[in-house]
Amino acid sequence: MIEVTGATKSYGDLRVLDDVHLRLPRGGVTALIGANGAGKSTLLSCMSRLLHLDAGAVTVDGLDVSTTRGDVLARRLATLRQDNHLTARLTVRDLVTFGRYPHSKGRATADDLVHVERSLRFLDLEDLADRFLDELSGGQRQRAFVAMVLCQDTDYVLLDEPLNNLDLKHAVAMMRLLRRAADELGATVVVVLHDINVAACYADHVVAMRDGVVVHEGSPEQVMQTHVLREVFDLDLRVHRIDGRLVALHVA
């Protein structure tokens, strides 16, 4: 379980997290949703120790992320940031192998290589394994970074807006892969999303934020309600059930 207690973070006079209390269930897919500036990415970054809290705490299975040794935490929790820029020219296989660093410390064993091949296969990257990242499309590169994170073989996988810059086809493919990671690999996936309909389709648990606080959380059915979405997005959205799935549409 990831537990957030009194999480507070400010940039100057702007408070981006305001005394957030949250327990994220183990297993499945949890989506963090909300408008721009709601605090989603900041919360995810604090969960993964990419940012330090001004007050409060985050624990992962009882381990305080602010005090736990980095190599210990990295074997429990993997993170994909929103922006991934590499200056080195790497192949897909090189990148995915980096995911084993918390285990191998740079000296890959036969077991590490098994994990690398499994991740390449899981993300359908075997034919691209020896291609350089700068030779790939945006969607292919994004899959490579997700393969690196999954290769880390952690219980928790945190991803900040992994659908950024992906077209509809690649966005759907990415969410299906994350759903499979939860269902087939047993990972607990926490993902920041902008699209409430994507969250409702693929997530088991939805956390809705606004102005640095959690305003609603629960199953997609509990969050996909007109009055809840109005409070979260300040927009009138009508919820429909289409082919068994909940879909929110703007009321013109």
Secondary structure, DSSP 8 states (H G I E B T S, - for coil): -EEEEEEEEEETTEEEEEEEEEEE-SSSEEEEE-STTSSHHHHHHHHTTSS--SEEEEEETTEETTTS-HHHHHTTEEEE-S-----S--BHHHHHHHTTHHHHTT---HHHHHHHHHHHHHTT-GGGTTSBGGGS-HHHHHHHHHHHHHHT--SEEEEE-TTTT--HHHHHHHHHHHHHHHHHS--EEEEE-S-HHHHHHH-SEEEEEETTEEEEEE-HHHH-SHHHHHHHHSS-EEEEEETTEEEEEE--
